[in-house]
Amino acid sequence: MKHILTLVLFVTMCGPFGYSQADIPGAKAFIKAFGTDTELNLEKCCFAAYGWHIAEEVKNEGIQLGKLYSDDVAFELLISAITPQISEQYFTTPDGDIVVVSSQAQFEKVLGRFLVNVDASN
């Protein structure tokens, strides 16, 4: 009986702790870009974490490549106010990586799952 009470007490105490702000994917990049005085924006956190990827090559010819000025891609995208658009966007980093920013439609799918996961963890 004593063990069951201890277990119940432990579960009750741990329940409300879910994600802390630092545990939310993309939160560190958001805080680095906007500081701790700014209220955490979950859409921007999601974008910093999942709204882009590194590609080996640009598959479509004639695509214009933007330029990022740092290899800290999530931070660079946030401070440059880059957001998903109708089609993918392409950028290069100083190291020569090709960064692909997701299209708006793809990002909205990811954002929906992201918000459900963050909500479920709280």
PyMOL commands that place a pseudoatom at each C-alpha (Angstrom):
pseudoatom trace, name=CA, resn=MET, resi=1, chain=A, elem=C, hetatm=0, pos=[0.000, 0.000, 0.000]
pseudoatom trace, name=CA, resn=LYS, resi=2, chain=A, elem=C, hetatm=0, pos=[2.841, 2.347, 0.856]
pseudoatom trace, name=CA, resn=HIS, resi=3, chain=A, elem=C, hetatm=0, pos=[4.360, 1.860, -2.623]
pseudoatom trace, name=CA, resn=ILE, resi=4, chain=A, elem=C, hetatm=0, pos=[1.057, 2.575, -4.352]
pseudoatom trace, name=CA, resn=LEU, resi=5, chain=A, elem=C, hetatm=0, pos=[0.639, 5.839, -2.432]
pseudoatom trace, name=CA, resn=THR, resi=6, chain=A, elem=C, hetatm=0, pos=[4.187, 6.847, -3.328]
pseudoatom trace, name=CA, resn=LEU, resi=7, chain=A, elem=C, hetatm=0, pos=[3.538, 6.073, -6.993]
pseudoatom trace, name=CA, resn=VAL, resi=8, chain=A, elem=C, hetatm=0, pos=[0.242, 8.015, -7.001]
pseudoatom trace, name=CA, resn=LEU, resi=9, chain=A, elem=C, hetatm=0, pos=[1.943, 10.987, -5.360]
pseudoatom trace, name=CA, resn=PHE, resi=10, chain=A, elem=C, hetatm=0, pos=[4.809, 10.877, -7.877]
pseudoatom trace, name=CA, resn=VAL, resi=11, chain=A, elem=C, hetatm=0, pos=[2.464, 10.719, -10.907]
pseudoatom trace, name=CA, resn=THR, resi=12, chain=A, elem=C, hetatm=0, pos=[0.314, 13.529, -9.511]
pseudoatom trace, name=CA, resn=MET, resi=13, chain=A, elem=C, hetatm=0, pos=[3.327, 15.761, -9.000]
pseudoatom trace, name=CA, resn=CYS, resi=14, chain=A, elem=C, hetatm=0, pos=[4.850, 15.043, -12.429]
pseudoatom trace, name=CA, resn=GLY, resi=15, chain=A, elem=C, hetatm=0, pos=[1.651, 15.404, -14.466]
pseudoatom trace, name=CA, resn=PRO, resi=16, chain=A, elem=C, hetatm=0, pos=[1.575, 19.189, -14.911]
pseudoatom trace, name=CA, resn=PHE, resi=17, chain=A, elem=C, hetatm=0, pos=[5.202, 19.504, -15.914]
pseudoatom trace, name=CA, resn=GLY, resi=18, chain=A, elem=C, hetatm=0, pos=[4.941, 18.364, -19.594]
pseudoatom trace, name=CA, resn=TYR, resi=19, chain=A, elem=C, hetatm=0, pos=[7.095, 20.597, -21.777]
pseudoatom trace, name=CA, resn=SER, resi=20, chain=A, elem=C, hetatm=0, pos=[8.948, 23.517, -20.320]
pseudoatom trace, name=CA, resn=GLN, resi=21, chain=A, elem=C, hetatm=0, pos=[9.580, 26.329, -22.788]
pseudoatom trace, name=CA, resn=ALA, resi=22, chain=A, elem=C, hetatm=0, pos=[13.156, 25.162, -23.280]
pseudoatom trace, name=CA, resn=ASP, resi=23, chain=A, elem=C, hetatm=0, pos=[11.895, 21.678, -24.263]
pseudoatom trace, name=CA, resn=ILE, resi=24, chain=A, elem=C, hetatm=0, pos=[9.692, 22.948, -27.096]
pseudoatom trace, name=CA, resn=PRO, resi=25, chain=A, elem=C, hetatm=0, pos=[11.434, 22.243, -30.409]
pseudoatom trace, name=CA, resn=GLY, resi=26, chain=A, elem=C, hetatm=0, pos=[12.718, 25.499, -31.912]
pseudoatom trace, name=CA, resn=ALA, resi=27, chain=A, elem=C, hetatm=0, pos=[12.398, 27.456, -28.653]
pseudoatom trace, name=CA, resn=LYS, resi=28, chain=A, elem=C, hetatm=0, pos=[16.156, 27.899, -28.244]
pseudoatom trace, name=CA, resn=ALA, resi=29, chain=A, elem=C, hetatm=0, pos=[16.455, 29.429, -31.726]
pseudoatom trace, name=CA, resn=PHE, resi=30, chain=A, elem=C, hetatm=0, pos=[13.422, 31.639, -31.047]
pseudoatom trace, name=CA, resn=ILE, resi=31, chain=A, elem=C, hetatm=0, pos=[14.870, 32.889, -27.756]
pseudoatom trace, name=CA, resn=LYS, resi=32, chain=A, elem=C, hetatm=0, pos=[18.260, 33.467, -29.383]
pseudoatom trace, name=CA, resn=ALA, resi=33, chain=A, elem=C, hetatm=0, pos=[16.610, 35.519, -32.148]
pseudoatom trace, name=CA, resn=PHE, resi=34, chain=A, elem=C, hetatm=0, pos=[14.040, 37.466, -30.127]
pseudoatom trace, name=CA, resn=GLY, resi=35, chain=A, elem=C, hetatm=0, pos=[15.207, 37.297, -26.513]
pseudoatom trace, name=CA, resn=THR, resi=36, chain=A, elem=C, hetatm=0, pos=[13.479, 36.153, -23.373]
pseudoatom trace, name=CA, resn=ASP, resi=37, chain=A, elem=C, hetatm=0, pos=[11.296, 39.276, -23.113]
pseudoatom trace, name=CA, resn=THR, resi=38, chain=A, elem=C, hetatm=0, pos=[9.255, 38.205, -26.143]
pseudoatom trace, name=CA, resn=GLU, resi=39, chain=A, elem=C, hetatm=0, pos=[6.357, 35.800, -25.620]
pseudoatom trace, name=CA, resn=LEU, resi=40, chain=A, elem=C, hetatm=0, pos=[7.160, 32.410, -27.131]
pseudoatom trace, name=CA, resn=ASN, resi=41, chain=A, elem=C, hetatm=0, pos=[5.555, 32.061, -30.571]
pseudoatom trace, name=CA, resn=LEU, resi=42, chain=A, elem=C, hetatm=0, pos=[4.816, 28.387, -31.259]
pseudoatom trace, name=CA, resn=GLU, resi=43, chain=A, elem=C, hetatm=0, pos=[4.476, 28.904, -35.018]
pseudoatom trace, name=CA, resn=LYS, resi=44, chain=A, elem=C, hetatm=0, pos=[7.962, 30.438, -35.195]
pseudoatom trace, name=CA, resn=CYS, resi=45, chain=A, elem=C, hetatm=0, pos=[9.345, 27.698, -32.950]
pseudoatom trace, name=CA, resn=CYS, resi=46, chain=A, elem=C, hetatm=0, pos=[7.868, 25.093, -35.290]
pseudoatom trace, name=CA, resn=PHE, resi=47, chain=A, elem=C, hetatm=0, pos=[9.323, 26.910, -38.296]
pseudoatom trace, name=CA, resn=ALA, resi=48, chain=A, elem=C, hetatm=0, pos=[12.767, 27.060, -36.661]
pseudoatom trace, name=CA, resn=ALA, resi=49, chain=A, elem=C, hetatm=0, pos=[12.676, 23.338, -35.900]
pseudoatom trace, name=CA, resn=TYR, resi=50, chain=A, elem=C, hetatm=0, pos=[10.776, 21.801, -38.813]
pseudoatom trace, name=CA, resn=GLY, resi=51, chain=A, elem=C, hetatm=0, pos=[10.120, 24.415, -41.490]
pseudoatom trace, name=CA, resn=TRP, resi=52, chain=A, elem=C, hetatm=0, pos=[13.312, 23.822, -43.450]
pseudoatom trace, name=CA, resn=HIS, resi=53, chain=A, elem=C, hetatm=0, pos=[15.874, 21.170, -44.340]
pseudoatom trace, name=CA, resn=ILE, resi=54, chain=A, elem=C, hetatm=0, pos=[19.307, 20.839, -45.920]
pseudoatom trace, name=CA, resn=ALA, resi=55, chain=A, elem=C, hetatm=0, pos=[19.355, 19.496, -49.485]
pseudoatom trace, name=CA, resn=GLU, resi=56, chain=A, elem=C, hetatm=0, pos=[22.184, 17.940, -51.467]
pseudoatom trace, name=CA, resn=GLU, resi=57, chain=A, elem=C, hetatm=0, pos=[21.266, 19.837, -54.622]
pseudoatom trace, name=CA, resn=VAL, resi=58, chain=A, elem=C, hetatm=0, pos=[18.612, 22.026, -56.190]
pseudoatom trace, name=CA, resn=LYS, resi=59, chain=A, elem=C, hetatm=0, pos=[16.484, 19.745, -58.353]
pseudoatom trace, name=CA, resn=ASN, resi=60, chain=A, elem=C, hetatm=0, pos=[14.817, 22.441, -60.444]
pseudoatom trace, name=CA, resn=GLU, resi=61, chain=A, elem=C, hetatm=0, pos=[16.869, 24.507, -62.855]
pseudoatom trace, name=CA, resn=GLY, resi=62, chain=A, elem=C, hetatm=0, pos=[16.477, 28.255, -62.806]
pseudoatom trace, name=CA, resn=ILE, resi=63, chain=A, elem=C, hetatm=0, pos=[15.737, 28.459, -59.087]
pseudoatom trace, name=CA, resn=GLN, resi=64, chain=A, elem=C, hetatm=0, pos=[17.062, 31.610, -57.442]
pseudoatom trace, name=CA, resn=LEU, resi=65, chain=A, elem=C, hetatm=0, pos=[19.119, 30.989, -54.341]
pseudoatom trace, name=CA, resn=GLY, resi=66, chain=A, elem=C, hetatm=0, pos=[18.899, 33.473, -51.505]
pseudoatom trace, name=CA, resn=LYS, resi=67, chain=A, elem=C, hetatm=0, pos=[21.825, 33.923, -49.158]
pseudoatom trace, name=CA, resn=LEU, resi=68, chain=A, elem=C, hetatm=0, pos=[22.001, 33.285, -45.438]
pseudoatom trace, name=CA, resn=TYR, resi=69, chain=A, elem=C, hetatm=0, pos=[24.822, 34.999, -43.569]
pseudoatom trace, name=CA, resn=SER, resi=70, chain=A, elem=C, hetatm=0, pos=[25.320, 32.372, -40.880]
pseudoatom trace, name=CA, resn=ASP, resi=71, chain=A, elem=C, hetatm=0, pos=[25.415, 28.596, -40.645]
pseudoatom trace, name=CA, resn=ASP, resi=72, chain=A, elem=C, hetatm=0, pos=[22.934, 28.783, -37.741]
pseudoatom trace, name=CA, resn=VAL, resi=73, chain=A, elem=C, hetatm=0, pos=[20.048, 28.249, -40.146]
pseudoatom trace, name=CA, resn=ALA, resi=74, chain=A, elem=C, hetatm=0, pos=[17.110, 28.386, -37.711]
pseudoatom trace, name=CA, resn=PHE, resi=75, chain=A, elem=C, hetatm=0, pos=[18.375, 31.630, -36.160]
pseudoatom trace, name=CA, resn=GLU, resi=76, chain=A, elem=C, hetatm=0, pos=[19.124, 33.148, -39.577]
pseudoatom trace, name=CA, resn=LEU, resi=77, chain=A, elem=C, hetatm=0, pos=[15.677, 32.331, -40.931]
pseudoatom trace, name=CA, resn=LEU, resi=78, chain=A, elem=C, hetatm=0, pos=[13.980, 33.853, -37.891]
pseudoatom trace, name=CA, resn=ILE, resi=79, chain=A, elem=C, hetatm=0, pos=[15.945, 37.108, -37.807]
pseudoatom trace, name=CA, resn=SER, resi=80, chain=A, elem=C, hetatm=0, pos=[15.609, 37.493, -41.573]
pseudoatom trace, name=CA, resn=ALA, resi=81, chain=A, elem=C, hetatm=0, pos=[11.803, 37.244, -41.254]
pseudoatom trace, name=CA, resn=ILE, resi=82, chain=A, elem=C, hetatm=0, pos=[11.723, 34.444, -43.820]
pseudoatom trace, name=CA, resn=THR, resi=83, chain=A, elem=C, hetatm=0, pos=[8.426, 32.574, -43.769]
pseudoatom trace, name=CA, resn=PRO, resi=84, chain=A, elem=C, hetatm=0, pos=[6.948, 29.744, -45.837]
pseudoatom trace, name=CA, resn=GLN, resi=85, chain=A, elem=C, hetatm=0, pos=[5.526, 30.899, -49.170]
pseudoatom trace, name=CA, resn=ILE, resi=86, chain=A, elem=C, hetatm=0, pos=[3.378, 29.227, -51.832]
pseudoatom trace, name=CA, resn=SER, resi=87, chain=A, elem=C, hetatm=0, pos=[6.384, 27.312, -53.161]
pseudoatom trace, name=CA, resn=GLU, resi=88, chain=A, elem=C, hetatm=0, pos=[9.648, 26.200, -51.584]
pseudoatom trace, name=CA, resn=GLN, resi=89, chain=A, elem=C, hetatm=0, pos=[12.443, 28.742, -51.199]
pseudoatom trace, name=CA, resn=TYR, resi=90, chain=A, elem=C, hetatm=0, pos=[16.153, 27.994, -51.521]
pseudoatom trace, name=CA, resn=PHE, resi=91, chain=A, elem=C, hetatm=0, pos=[19.100, 29.586, -49.717]
pseudoatom trace, name=CA, resn=THR, resi=92, chain=A, elem=C, hetatm=0, pos=[22.808, 28.949, -49.354]
pseudoatom trace, name=CA, resn=THR, resi=93, chain=A, elem=C, hetatm=0, pos=[24.842, 29.174, -46.174]
pseudoatom trace, name=CA, resn=PRO, resi=94, chain=A, elem=C, hetatm=0, pos=[28.449, 30.352, -45.856]
pseudoatom trace, name=CA, resn=ASP, resi=95, chain=A, elem=C, hetatm=0, pos=[29.488, 26.675, -45.661]
pseudoatom trace, name=CA, resn=GLY, resi=96, chain=A, elem=C, hetatm=0, pos=[27.805, 26.032, -49.020]
pseudoatom trace, name=CA, resn=ASP, resi=97, chain=A, elem=C, hetatm=0, pos=[24.827, 24.088, -47.701]
pseudoatom trace, name=CA, resn=ILE, resi=98, chain=A, elem=C, hetatm=0, pos=[21.561, 24.438, -49.600]
pseudoatom trace, name=CA, resn=VAL, resi=99, chain=A, elem=C, hetatm=0, pos=[18.634, 25.221, -47.313]
pseudoatom trace, name=CA, resn=VAL, resi=100, chain=A, elem=C, hetatm=0, pos=[15.116, 24.483, -48.520]
pseudoatom trace, name=CA, resn=VAL, resi=101, chain=A, elem=C, hetatm=0, pos=[12.275, 26.302, -46.752]
pseudoatom trace, name=CA, resn=SER, resi=102, chain=A, elem=C, hetatm=0, pos=[9.037, 24.315, -46.868]
pseudoatom trace, name=CA, resn=SER, resi=103, chain=A, elem=C, hetatm=0, pos=[6.077, 25.538, -48.872]
pseudoatom trace, name=CA, resn=GLN, resi=104, chain=A, elem=C, hetatm=0, pos=[3.169, 27.057, -46.954]
pseudoatom trace, name=CA, resn=ALA, resi=105, chain=A, elem=C, hetatm=0, pos=[0.970, 23.996, -47.535]
pseudoatom trace, name=CA, resn=GLN, resi=106, chain=A, elem=C, hetatm=0, pos=[3.631, 21.584, -46.263]
pseudoatom trace, name=CA, resn=PHE, resi=107, chain=A, elem=C, hetatm=0, pos=[4.446, 23.772, -43.279]
pseudoatom trace, name=CA, resn=GLU, resi=108, chain=A, elem=C, hetatm=0, pos=[0.787, 24.028, -42.254]
pseudoatom trace, name=CA, resn=LYS, resi=109, chain=A, elem=C, hetatm=0, pos=[0.612, 20.225, -42.055]
pseudoatom trace, name=CA, resn=VAL, resi=110, chain=A, elem=C, hetatm=0, pos=[3.717, 20.103, -39.875]
pseudoatom trace, name=CA, resn=LEU, resi=111, chain=A, elem=C, hetatm=0, pos=[2.471, 22.997, -37.721]
pseudoatom trace, name=CA, resn=GLY, resi=112, chain=A, elem=C, hetatm=0, pos=[-0.814, 21.210, -37.076]
pseudoatom trace, name=CA, resn=ARG, resi=113, chain=A, elem=C, hetatm=0, pos=[0.972, 18.114, -35.766]
pseudoatom trace, name=CA, resn=PHE, resi=114, chain=A, elem=C, hetatm=0, pos=[3.427, 20.276, -33.811]
pseudoatom trace, name=CA, resn=LEU, resi=115, chain=A, elem=C, hetatm=0, pos=[0.621, 22.135, -31.988]
pseudoatom trace, name=CA, resn=VAL, resi=116, chain=A, elem=C, hetatm=0, pos=[-1.169, 18.890, -31.139]
pseudoatom trace, name=CA, resn=ASN, resi=117, chain=A, elem=C, hetatm=0, pos=[2.056, 17.416, -29.720]
pseudoatom trace, name=CA, resn=VAL, resi=118, chain=A, elem=C, hetatm=0, pos=[2.876, 20.518, -27.662]
pseudoatom trace, name=CA, resn=ASP, resi=119, chain=A, elem=C, hetatm=0, pos=[-0.706, 20.686, -26.358]
pseudoatom trace, name=CA, resn=ALA, resi=120, chain=A, elem=C, hetatm=0, pos=[-0.676, 16.978, -25.475]
pseudoatom trace, name=CA, resn=SER, resi=121, chain=A, elem=C, hetatm=0, pos=[2.547, 17.429, -23.525]
pseudoatom trace, name=CA, resn=ASN, resi=122, chain=A, elem=C, hetatm=0, pos=[1.168, 20.200, -21.333]
for i in range(1, 122): cmd.bond("trace and resi %d" % i, "trace and resi %d" % (i + 1))
show_as sticks, trace
zoom trace
